[in-house]
């Protein structure tokens, strides 16, 4: 496999990769994840939540429908446009005009829409998780969609520090990942295939022990159309994740291995981390 750049995610999310993501997560799964977030974040209705990265806004919109104010941030322009359109339909109003990534006014506009009476289901910002905007404005935050580990060590610490800065004191942050070392390495496969609706996904992976990361080629096939994407996912142990969070200004409260809050153990498919901003 050829070298994969550390910023692979900047041009990964388009075309069939997004089509597959839309098909892979059912409405029931989204509802179950939202139930879990409501329970673990412990925020009352009307609280301001950060969804990063938000993808096409599936969780943002589900939580907004339950009375929360949600700001979603994602680097995929196609997904942000889709999320804004869904938000507009949900509220029978026009979507927020596009803004340039990194625009310092984006968060102020999103927050201002609510406090001035322009209530929306959710606000969506085209941006990079390496640059989390805002300071002490969110009542809770979450990082779902198996995206924890997209970033190399230094950028990951920068991301966590940015989330900590954007959260109010004592606010909670929830992380979901299926790529913790204790989850992924016991069942690591160099090649696998999955049929998801009308898309055949072939995954070819290589574990780089010297870097503790997995280089992956995803091959998408749909109705004779074939697209290939390459990705790099850094593999952190649960202990490393805890230490990174603590250095960023969090205290880890709980580690779960399921949405039913079962304790996290070696070989669990998923890791859910509940941390408090101190």
Secondary structure, DSSP 8 states (H G I E B T S, - for coil): -----TTGGGTTSSTHHHHHHHHHS-HHHHHHHHHHHHHHH---TT-EEEEES-TTSHHHHHHHTTT-EEEEEES-HHHHHHHHHHHHHHHTS-------TT-TTHHHHHHHHHHTT---S-EEEE--TTS---SS-EEEEEE-TT-TTSS-HHHHHHHHHHHHHHEEEEEEEEEEES-SHHHHGGG--SEEEEEETTEEEEEEEEEETTTTEEEEEEEEEETTEEEEEEEEEE---HHHHHHHHHHHTEEEEEEESSTT--B--TT-S-EEEEEEE-
